[in-house]
Amino acid sequence: MAGTRAVGRDVHFYLFSEPDQPLGGMRLNPSVTEENFLSMLDILIVATGPFRVTLRSAGVDLMRTNNLLKSGHYDITPYSRRDTIAITDEQCITRILSKTKTGRDEPFRARGFEAAHIFPLSSEEYWVQNGFSRWITNRTGERDAGINSCQNGLLMQSNIHQNFDGFGFAVNPDDGYKITCFDKDPFRIDGRTLDSICRSSSGEDGARDELLRWHFRQAVLANMRGAGEPSFEMDFPPGSDMVGEILSGPEAGKRMEAELFSRLNGVSVT
């Protein structure tokens, strides 16, 4: 079943001229600062000039500070009446659970850990077409697209892997590698920092900043724009009609394509 990311939002933002029609919003977790929120709006808002963001109840403009963001309604107003403001129509990738099954994974799985792709394996064709492999420095030969490199991966507990793949949380490399949760946080990871081993972006084994930045951007687009992208069920119990549930839900074509690509792991698309 597809869920809606708008449920539980306690922050909403509006175009100043349409104060009753929210452009989007977010569920507020404790680590989000005014600076974080304004940076997220920079991803979501397309404007022809500078704008200000005002907490409606207080009439106070936000500043790029570490002050914690307050819940409420925020109005976005251009400084000049000649400027226009709109929400971006940038594409957000449809993701499925990026579990891999290789011999190398088994010791980690036995301890409750899984290797999670930052950029999804199911969208390898998009990866190749847009040259994402340029960020991978440890590819093995010209035919290696690099999507399975450890530089495109994080080792995480299996119980939070699905939440990561569904853009429920992301790591912001431009904010000290802080974890930001966009949904409920039952694992108490919001505000924590990515392990130093994983954030060695210039090394052969660390996650690439460019890919973490891409994933963070996708999480903002998925969770905060409009009512949010559909959030899909990724854990199908044995015996359930997985194909039937996918085909009867939203964006069935994209989800089936993602599932097929996932099952073709190891088949070159170059």
C-alpha positions, 0 to 999 in steps of 0.5 A: 500500500502507498502511504502519504508523506504529508501525514504528521507534518507540523511545518507548512510553507506557502506562496505569500499570495496564496496563504491557504494553499501550501506548497509543501511541508515537513515533519519537524524533527529536533535537529532541523535548524533555520539554516537547514530549512532555508537550504531545503527551500533552496532545493524546492523553490524556483525564484527569479530573485531573492525571497524571504521566509516568514513565520506567519504567527510571529511575523519574523523572518528566518535567518541562516542561523543554528536556531532550531526551526519552530513548527508553524506556517511559513510564507515565502515572499519575493523582495521585489514584486517583479520576481516570481516564485514557483515550486520545482518540477525536478524529477524524483527517482522511484526507489525500491529496497536496495538489498544485495545478495553476495557472498561478501554480504553474508558476515554483515547480514549475520550481524544484522547489517546490510549494504545500502546503495546511496544511488539505487541499483534499480536506476543503473541506466539513469546512473550510466546515462548521466555520468554518475560513474565520474564520481567513482575512483575505484572502478575495475575496468572501463565496463565497470559502471561503478554503481556497486562500488563501496563509494556508493554504499553505506553499511547500516542496520537492516532495520533502518535500511528500508527507511533510507531507501524510502528517503525517510532519512538522509545524510547532509555532507554540507552540514557536517554529515548530519543525519536528517529524518523526514519521517518518524524517528523510532531509531533515534538517529536524527541529528547524529553524525555519519561515522568518520569511516564512511565520510572519507570522501577522498578515500577509496572506501568512503561514501562520495559526498556527491552521492550523499548530496544527491540522496539528500536532495532526493529526500527533500524532493520526495518528502517536502514538495506538495503532498510528497511522493508516494511512499511504498510498501517494500517489505512483502511477507512470504506468500503475498502477491507482490506483483499484484500489489505493485500493479494495483498501486500508484506509479506501477510502471516505474516500480515494476521497472525498478524491480526488474533492474534490481533483479538484473544485478550484475547484468551490464547496461553498457 
